[in-house]
Amino acid sequence: HRADPYAIWLSEVMLQQTTVAAVKGYYATFLATWPTVTDLAAAPIEAVMERWAGLGYYSRARNLHRCAQLLAERGGRFPDTEAGLRALPGIGAYTAAAVAAIAFDRRAVVGDGNVARVIARLHALPQPIRDCRPAIRACADALTPATRCGDYAQAMMDLGATICTPRRPVCPLCPLEDSCEARRLGREGELPARAAKPARPTRRGSVFYLRRGRGGEAQVLVRTREARGLLGGMIEFPGSAWDAEGDPSGLAAPLPLAWKGRAAPVDHGFTHFALELTVFAATVGREIAAPDGCRFVPEASLPSLALPTLMRNVAAAAQALLDDPAAMSLLDAETLR
């Protein structure tokens, strides 16, 4: 897809904060489903979120769709300069430089994490990458050629991803070994310095898995999160807010039922906090209506819905509880009314 800015843009957005191994399947599915940017623009946002489910950082999918719609209004053509690309929603400095260089062969200073690591080792920069980004950019700018810019950008990315890796770089295979100051000093394994990770607070909450009916006709209660914010636009099972205290007694239950709770919470890690969700489960008859803001969907359809990984884990835990009543502890029904 060397000459296709759409395919390049899609890959760069998907690869943000995500590994190639995790992205490959999603990337192939997206291109098969929406081969052009106008195809993506015409797709319902719900379908885009469903295809993205499990890849994380869901604002990327919303921005991807919004950007595609704007490009479709302009005839489906991408700007061919960094400045033009930066003006589009969801495209930052790194993505703009990568698309400009790889799709349009523009001279652009590409600086993803892999490239930054290569540059930091080449110059034996002692600080963590986040503390010396201006110096890394200046060094990268000095190395960036005026021709074959796309080839150079991809070569540097691949070098960092496959040879100049964070741990145990394979220096004897590196074409830059003789020019690498960190290698000369014998410090290639310790540079760049690793920044201390800030402690992540723990938030807690409750989540409620309500099954209506039985067997192949069973349905479950879901709702859609607000478009903005964490997991925005994704489908979830109703639950409480996520805070330091949580909702261990299940007071946020969507209906006054005899909910049964799982002793061990479902754990999930977000970038800035760890989450512990207490899972409650219950079954009701077909006559029960969904409360405001919620809806019932076929339980069999859950694998194809826009459920984030967290909610897929909740579903697995709740289904195991419902299918093995001995594993559940009955809570006081009055507590949840």
N, C-alpha and C positions, 0 to 999 in steps of 0.2 A: 504493500500500500504506500510505497514511497511517494507517489505523486498525488495521493488523495488526502487533502488536509482534513477531511471529515474523519477518516480512519485514524489518522495520526492524533488529532485532537481527542478523539474518544479514548485511545489508548493512554494518552498522557493524563487525562482526567481520572481514568480508572486506576492508574498506577500510583496516584497520590496516596501516601500513607498505607499502601498495600503492596504485596509481593506479586511478582510475575506469575508464580504458581497459582496464587489465589485468583488472579484476574483472567487467565487464559480462557477458561470456559465461559465466563460472562462476556468477554470480548467477542468471542466467536458467535455467541447467541445473539448479542446486540446487532452485529453486522448482518447476520442471516435474517433477523426479524426486520431491521430497519437499515437497508443497504445505503441509503443516502440521508443527508441531513434533513431534507424535506420530508422523507418518510418518518423520521424521528419526530419532527415538528408536528406532524399530523396525528401522531399516536396519543391516546388519552394518557394523562399523567399517571393514572392508576396502573396502566399496563407497564409504563416505564418503571414505576416503583416495584412492581411485581418481579420484573426481570432483574432489578438491582438487589432485591431482598437477599440478605446474607453477606453483601459486600461491604457494608458499613459506611460510615460518614455519609449519611443519606442526603445531606444538603448538596452533595455533588450531583446526585441524580436530578434533583429539582432544578439546579442551575443549568445542567446539561440540557434539559427539556426547554427551559426558558430561553437559553441561548439559541437552540435549534429553531425555535419559533421566530426569534428576531432575524436570524439568518434567512429563514424561508421567506419572510416578508421582503427581504432584499434580493430575492432571486436565488437563494441557496449558495451564494458565493462568499467565501471567507476573505476577509482582508488579508493582504499579503505582507503586512508590516507589523512589527511588534506593537507600535502605538495603536494601530487599528484593531489588533486582536485584544489588547488590554482594555479597550473600550467596551468589550462584550461582557455580559454577566457571567460570573464564575471563572473568568480567565485572569489569572494573576501573572506576575512577572515571569515566573519559571515556565508556565505553560505557554505563554505568548512567545517567549524566546525559543522554546522547543519546536513549536509549530512553525514559526517563521523560518527557523534554520532548516528543519527536516523537510517541510512541505514546499517551501519557497526558496530554499538555498540562500536565505538572507544571512548576513553576518550578524549573529546574535550570541550573546554570552549566556550559555546554558549552564545552570548551576543547581542541579538536583543534589540530593544527599550523596549519591555515589560520586558525582564529579567533585563536589566539595571535599570529599575525603581524599581523592586523588591529588587535588591541588594542595591540600593541607600537608600531605606527606611529601610531595615534591619539594615543598619549601620548608618542611619541618616546623610548621607553625605549632607552637606549644599549647595554645588555648583550645578549649572546646569549640567546635564549629560555630555554635550559636554566638560565641563571644568574638569571633574574628571574621564575620561575614564580609565586611568592607575590604579587608585584606585579601580574602579569598577571591572576591569578585575582581579586584584589581589584577591579581595574578592570572586569573582565568581570562580576563580581557586581553592581557599581554600575549597569551598563548593562542587565542582564537584567530584562525586564518581568515583571509579575505575571500578565499575560494574554497569550494567543496565544503561549505559550512555544515551542511546536513550530515555528510559523512563524518566530519570531525566530531560533531555533537554526539552522534550515535556511538562512535568509537570510544569517546570518553565515558559515556554512560555505561557501555558494555564492559569497559576496563574496570570501572568501579564495582560493577555488579558481579563480575566473574573472576577477577584476578586480584584487584586491590580491595579485597573484602574487609569488613570490619575486624574480623578475627582471622589470624593466620593467613595474611596475604601471600600469594604465590609469586614472590618477587622474581625468581629465575625465569618465569614466563612473561614477565612484564617488559614491553618495549621501552619503557621509560626508566628501567632499573638504573642505568648508568647516570641518569640525570637526577635521581631521587636523593634528596638530602637526608630524609629519614632513614633510607636504606644505608647510606654512607655512615650514618651515626649509629646504626644498629638499633634504631628506635621505631622501626616500621610497625611493630606489634603494639606499641603503646601510644602512637600518635595517629590521629588527633586525640587529645585528652577527652575522656568521657565526662560529660556534664553530670553532676549529681542530680538524681531524680528527686523532685519534691515529693513529700509524702502525700498520698492520695487519701482524702477523707472517705469514710464509709457512709453511704445513705441506705435507708431501708424503706420498705413499703410492702404493700400486699397486692395480690393479683387474684382474680376470680375467674375460674373456668367453669362455665355453666353449660351443661349438655342437656338439650331438649330432645326427647325421644330416644329411640334405641336402634341398634343395628346399623344397617346401611343407610337408613333414613335419618340418622341422628344429626342434629344441628348444634352449633355452639355460638355463644354470645360474643360479639366483637364490637369494636368501635374504631374510628379513624382518628389518629392524633392530629392536632392542629398542624397546619402546613409549616409554620415556623417553629424553630426550636429543635431540641434533641429528638431524633427519630421522627422528624416532622413529616406528615403525610403518610406515615406507615400505619398498618393495621395492628391493633393490640387487643388484648383481653382487658376488660375494665378493671380498674384498681385504684389504689390510693395515690396521693402525691408521694414523691420520693424525698425523704428528709432524714435528719439524724435520728429521729425518734421512731419512725416507721408506723406500722398499723398492725401490731401483733395480734390484736383481738378481732380483726376483720370488721371494724366499724364502717369501713368504706364500701361494704358489700352493695352491689347494684340492686339486689332484691332481698327481702327478709326471709331467708331460708335457713335450714339446718345445714350450714356449710361444714365441710370436713377439711381439716387442715393438715398440711404436710409438715412434719417436725423439722426437717432440714430445709433451709431456704435455697432458692436457686440463685447462684452467684454469677455476677457478670461484671466485667471490667470496662469502664469507659475511660476516655483519655484523662479526665480530671477527677474522677471519683470511682470508687468501687460500690457496687450495688448488691444488696441482699433482699430478695423478694420472697415473702412468705406466700406459698401457693395454697389457695382454697379451692375446693371443687364441690359440685353438687349436680344433681340431675332433677329435671322437672318434666311434666307432661306436655303434650303438644298444645294444650290450651293456654299456656303461659305466654304472655306477650312481652316483647322486648321493651325495656324502659327507654325513656327519652335519651337520644344520643347514641343508642346502641342498635344492633340488628343481629338477627340470627343468620348464619351461613351454614351450608352443609359441612359437617366435620370432615368428610372425605375431600373437600376442596382446600383444606388448610395448606397442603404442600405447594399449591400453585398461587396462593395469595401473597400479598406484599407484607409478609411477616418478617420482622427483623430476627436475627439469630436469638436474641434474648427471648422473644415470644415463642420461637420454635422450641427452645429448651423448656419454657413454661408448659407448653402443650404436651411435650413428652412426659414431663413429671406428673402433670394432672391426669393424663390418660392412664398412666401406670397406677395412680391412686384409685381412679374410678374402676379400673379393671381388677383391682386387688383390694377390696374393702378392708381386709385385715391389716393393711399397711397404713390405714388412716386412723386418726384420733378424732372422735366426735366432739365438736365444740358445743358449748351451751348455746342452743338456738336463740335464746332470749338475748344473748350478747350481741347477736347480729341483726336484731330487729330494729 
